[in-house]
């Protein structure tokens, strides 16, 4: 961020100079045009006097004046234009100073081995499928030759199809999907189906009082089954019927008509559908890129310090970095405890154990420590 701010300052300076140059050049050109108009007017007045010698002298004098004025303006503008080049070059120097062009120094030498290439291509392909770029994904599969079964594509295709419908305010595909997966959604305590029916009900009453009867019938058919879980929300939906005739937009229930309702339902559907299908809510590729961009400045600093201290061999000799990089709360996904001694994740048979000193290790590590094995905390 500091690098972006530093470059932005130089860019702002250049833009200010360009704006000033444009304003000044426009002013000088308008002044020159005004002088030409005055000269033309004086020539016309001289022609009316029928004195050839006076006319010739006047034209020569005015010509010399306008030429001198034009040369002066061109010289000034050229000088100012040359000054702009130095300002533009400073932007390039600021970019070179604050950004690193080559990031190969922080990459693992064997990261892109042949075995991992297929895995990376598959991750990229799944990202395109998730984003709905089906043609791009198919082309990538064909060009790279990765083995991706058709069954792996179906969840992404269905997910994108329903999301596309929701974005155009079509609830039918999402309602059909929720009905088909009702038991699974209830098992994970999802409120997706209720929110879909709620939005369908709001759509009906937003069309005016002629749809009130239809909205009431819809509520009886689809909302009564959610009374125990969403009693207050259903009361709100029924209470807003009193204001339909006068206009919901001017009532205490105006928030029901907010466009944010459709954005929220897309987010809820994506989250619950991904959880149901065993997919991550966010694209793994996007998460990796965002996390990498966050960690990259720190990695460059670490690499530079390690090279100065002549311990750069540690970079490639271990699979872990010598220090921990904090990526923030959004990138903490490891909810399973990993023992800092044995480097193993805890299980039901090997749960985490808290020591008197406050440190936490696995039961296996504790047993080995108590039996006299040489492990260091």
C-alpha positions, -999 to +999 in steps of 0.1 A: +000+000+000+029+024+008+043+017-026+010+026-043+008+058-023+043+068-033+036+062-070+002+079-067+019+111-054+042+113-084+012+106-108-008+134-091+021+158-096+023+150-133-015+154-137-013+188-120+014+199-143-005+186-174-036+205-163-016+237-157+001+233-191-032+228-208-048+258-192-018+281-199-014+269-235-052+275-241-049+310-227-019+319-249-035+306-280-067+324-273-047+356-268-028+350-301-061+345-319-074+378-304-043+396-316-048+382-351-084+395-351-072+430-341-046+430-369-072+420-394-094+448-382-066+473-385-058+461-420-094+466-430-093+501-417-061+509-435-075+496-468-103+521-465-079+550-465-067+544-501-031+551-491-010+522-505+022+533-487+005+536-454-012+502-459+021+485-468+039+499-438+010+489-415+010+454-428+047+450-424+046+464-388+017+442-378+033+411-394+065+416-375+045+420-343+025+389-347+055+368-358+074+380-327+044+372-305+040+337-321+077+328-317+076+339-281+045+317-273+060+287-291+093+291-272+075+293-238+053+263-246+082+242-258+101+250-226+072+240-204+066+209-225+102+198-219+097+201-182+068+177-184+092+149-197+112+150-165+080+147-144+068+117-164+102+100-161+099+105-123+068+083-123+087+055-140+115+059-114+090+058-086+075+026-100+109+010-103+118+021-068+086+009-051+078-022-070+098-053-078+097-064-114+111-099-108+095-121-081+113-153-089+135-149-059+106-157-035+093-187-054+102-223-048+124-238-075+106-271-078+071-257-073+061-260-110+072-296-114+053-317-139+033-334-112+021-301-098+014-286-132-018-307-136-029-297-101-025-260-109-043-264-142-072-281-125-075-254-099-075-228-127-101-248-146-124-251-115-121-214-110-134-207-146-162-232-140-171-215-108-172-181-125-194-195-153-167-193-180-176-227-194-160-223-228-127-211-213-127-241-189-134-266-217-107-251-239-082-253-209-091-289-203-086-297-240-052-279-242-037-291-210-051-326-212-061-328-175-085-355-165-117-339-151-148-361-150-181-348-162-195-353-127-171-326-113-186-300-137-223-305-129-223-287-095-206-257-110-230-256-140-261-259-118-248-233-094-240-207-121-274-213-139-293-206-107-272-175-098-277-162-133-315-165-128-313-148-094-295-118-109-324-112-132-349-116-103-361-151-113-366-172-082-380-204-098-347-223-104-335-215-069-368-225-053-368-258-072-332-265-061-341-257-025-371-279-026-351-308-040-324-304-013-348-294+016-338-321+040-300-315+035-305-278+039-325-283+072-297-306+084-273-277+081-298-253+096-300-232+064-327-205+061-323-204+023-357-218+014-375-194+037-356-164+023-365-174-012-402-177-004-400-144+016-385-126-015-412-142-037-439-129-014-423-094-013-423-094-051-460-100-052-470-073-028-446-048-044-467-050-076-497-034-060-529-040-041-543-062-070-518-089-060-526-088-022-550-118-024-524-138-043-497-129-018-519-140+011-525-174-006-488-177-013-480-171+024-505-197+035-490-223+011-453-217+016-446-196+048-467-214+074-441-242+076-415-217+088-435-202+117-415-218+145-381-207+131-390-173+117-421-161+136-411-124+138-401-122+102-435-137+091-453-112+113-435-084+096-444-098+062-481-100+071-481-066+088-468-048+058-501-057+040-517-027+058-495-003+039-497-018+004-526+005-007-508+037+004-474+025-008-448+004+009-420+028-001-435+055+023-442+031+052-421+016+081-416-015+058-398+004+030-367-017+036-385-047+022-383-032-012-345-026-011-325-039-039-301-053-013-326-081-009-315-096-042-278-092-035-283-109-001-302-139-016-274-144-041-248-145-013-270-168+009-276-192-020-239-193-029-228-199+007-254-226+015-252-243-019-214-245-017-216-259+018-241-285+007-220-295-024-188-296-004-173-266-022-156-236-007-176-203-008-147-185-023-126-196-053-094-213-040-075-197-068-087-162-058-079-169-022-044-180-031-038-150-053-051-125-027-031-141+001+000-142-020-004-105-029-007-097+008+023-118+018+045-108-012+060-076+003+069-094+035+085-123+015+107-099-004+119-083+028+126-117+044+145-128+013+166-096+013+174-099+051+183-136+047+207-128+018+224-101+038+228-124+068+240-152+044+214-177+055+195-177+022+199-215+019+172-219+045+147-206+020+149-238-002+160-263+024+127-264+043+091-264+033+082-237+059+093-201+062+115-191+091+089-167+104+051-165+103+033-140+080+000-126+093-025-125+065-054-113+087-085-129+100-100-135+066-073-160+056-074-182+088-089-214+078-072-240+100-098-248+126-081-282+133-053-280+159-019-290+146+007-302+171+038-278+170+060-308+180+049-337+158+035-315+131+004-336+130-033-326+131-052-337+161-079-364+159-104-379+184-078-405+194-051-379+196-067-347+210-049-315+220-037-313+256-031-281+276+001-280+297+004-262+330+026-236+313-002-228+289+012-244+258-009-269+238+004-301+223-011-333+211-016-363+234+010-384+214+036-356+219+028-355+256+032-392+259+065-392+242+077-363+264+068-381+295+085-413+284+118-395+280+121-390+242+141-360+232+115-335+219+120-298+225+091-275+229 
